[in-house]
Amino acid sequence: MVESPFDAEIRVGEVLSAEAFPETNKPEMVKLRIDLGGETVQSAAQLGYNHDPAELPGRQVLCATGLGTVRIAGFESEALTVGVPDDDGRPVLVTPDREVPLGGRQY
């Protein structure tokens, strides 16, 4: 088995806040604060094409954690919010199909 320098895992979180991210050159970028069950992380995601930031708080999402931090226009993105492309290649959130405990790890 190959050992990884990262403790990467996919966890369930709830969006606490979401706002436009005009500091980037991509109008679809959104800043997110996500509760992973007692741990709060920040994430920058290209969700603006398919998701209104005002409708994201309270929504459960999947996040890849343990990948390190990336600084985007002065914002530290600590988790990767998981999405898949729609027919136009624009991200759509991957979410549990029912409410589950926050912080839960993917099997």
KOLFI-62173 format. One record per residue (C-alpha): y, z, x; residue in one letter. Coordinates in steps of 0.1 Angstrom, whole numbers, padded with zeros to 4 digits, always signed. Last residue first. Layout:
% KOLFI-62173
YZXa;...
This chain:
% KOLFI-62173
+0048+0028-0169y;+0085+0027-0174q;+0103+0060-0169r;+0118+0081-0196g;+0153+0093-0187g;+0164+0095-0224l;+0136+0102-0249p;+0128+0072-0271v;+0146+0055-0300e;+0127+0024-0313r;+0123-0012-0300d;+0133-0001-0265p;+0162-0022-0251t;+0165-0053-0229v;+0201-0064-0230l;+0209-0101-0233v;+0223-0119-0203p;+0236-0155-0204r;+0213-0183-0194g;+0223-0206-0223d;+0190-0201-0242d;+0193-0163-0236d;+0187-0147-0202p;+0171-0113-0198v;+0187-0080-0193g;+0182-0047-0174v;+0212-0026-0165t;+0211-0022-0127l;+0221+0013-0116a;+0246+0029-0093e;+0275+0004-0097s;+0305+0019-0078e;+0337+0003-0090f;+0363-0008-0065g;+0361-0045-0074a;+0323-0043-0073i;+0308-0016-0050r;+0270-0016-0050v;+0250+0016-0049t;+0213+0019-0040g;+0182+0005-0057l;+0170+0039-0069g;+0176+0030-0106t;+0167+0000-0127a;+0182+0006-0162c;+0168+0001-0197l;+0191+0004-0226v;+0196+0028-0256q;+0227+0022-0277r;+0251+0051-0284g;+0281+0033-0269p;+0274-0005-0269l;+0294-0017-0299e;+0329-0015-0284a;+0316-0034-0253p;+0309-0065-0276d;+0276-0079-0264h;+0265-0115-0259n;+0290-0131-0236y;+0304-0097-0224g;+0272-0085-0209l;+0276-0093-0172q;+0268-0058-0160a;+0285-0031-0140a;+0266+0002-0140s;+0276+0038-0137q;+0252+0067-0137v;+0249+0100-0156t;+0220+0123-0151e;+0210+0147-0179g;+0186+0123-0196g;+0196+0089-0181l;+0231+0089-0196d;+0249+0056-0189i;+0285+0049-0181r;+0291+0011-0183l;+0317-0012-0169k;+0315-0047-0184v;+0318-0082-0168m;+0321-0112-0191e;+0356-0121-0179p;+0342-0128-0144k;+0369-0127-0116n;+0366-0089-0115t;+0394-0064-0121e;+0392-0073-0158p;+0362-0050-0164f;+0359-0046-0201a;+0348-0012-0213e;+0315+0006-0221a;+0310+0043-0227s;+0281+0067-0231l;+0253+0040-0231v;+0220+0057-0235e;+0194+0055-0208g;+0157+0046-0204v;+0144+0043-0169r;+0131+0016-0146i;+0121+0027-0111e;+0131+0023-0076a;+0127+0051-0051d;+0138+0030-0022f;+0126+0028+0014p;+0094+0012+0001s;+0060+0019+0013e;+0034-0009+0013v;+0000+0000+0000m;
